[in-house]
Amino acid sequence: METVEGRTVLVTGAGGFIGSRVVKALLNGGASVRALIGPVRGAGQVLDSPSLENVTADISDAAAVEQITRGVHIVIHMAGPPSVADSFDHPTAFAKTHVAGTATILDCCRKAGISRFVYISSAEVYGRPRSAVVTENHPIAPRSPYAAAKAGAEHFVRAFAMNFGMPSLILRPFSVYGAGAPSCGVVRTILRMAQFEQMVVLRDLTPVRDYCFVDDVAEAIVRSCTVLMDDIATINIGSGIGISVGELAQTVLRVLGRNIPIREEGKIDRPANAEIYSLVADRTLAAELLGWQPNTDLETGIRRSL
């Protein structure tokens, strides 16, 4: 497999939880990185390096995006708000950033002659799976505005890849966790309560998710920049192991050596029909196409998160 050494890579959403890890991994691999950290200067946290250029722009501003895509070989696009629950309150904002923003950057990439486009989607696009593990050819059936916006963006990526000869990969990460994760995430919520409270209180203990450590996800994203291909592929990024929220909380307490109660409060932060009860990756394609597998087991990842 080729490497990113000597390539110029634009990363949108570079100041975010996953984006900042991707920037670090690219720099470690010898790439020159142009980091788009949002429309406001100072947004996000990106490393300081002579191989790093920090830029600011609204992802839907075509003139600004056209400027920052010039002279770039590869684009990794992950800009946009990440919260499923928040998307029910702000659906228009989610559609604007994820769908219109993706259309804007794709059009600029077409004009700039980008050699590889990598889109970071989400496993949320699957909705409620029909099988215990989900393969990439499972139908997509979004159950939130966030997932619908991600699915819409995926369709734009496919349309541009097929019509303009822009080799593209769509990656669907499952539940990504690690230090610096968004405060709305269940892992960060459990870590906070397990360390500083006398009880872990969670909305629902039953949903099963596939938890993948952020540094492993960043490695998969970097690998996707150079894998040999000439059309488009969609790849799950997950551990392949399902664990319930209740089991996750028990694991955190075991790592911390704490014995406090775990309670379910039944609080609802989204419509009932939006709940996804189980979402676990089939990661066969990631191994075959990217030569990737997660290297961090859950207990190790929790320790590193702490």
Secondary structure, 3 states (H helix, E strand, C coil): CCCCCCCEEEEECCCCHHHHHHHHHHHHCCCEEEEECCCCCCCCCCCCCCCEEEECCCCCCHHHHHHHHCCCCEEEECCCCCCHHHHHHCHHHHHHHHHHHHHHHHHHHHHHCCCEEEEECCHHHHCCCCCCCECCCCCCCCCCHHHHHHHHHHHHHHHHHHHHCCCEEEEEECEEECCCCCCCCHHHHHHHHHHHCCCEEECCCCCEECEEEHHHHHHHHHHHCCCCCCCEEEEEECCCCCEEHHHHHHHHHHHHCCCCCEEECCCCCCCHHHCCCEECECCHHHHHHHCCCCCCCHHHHHHHHC
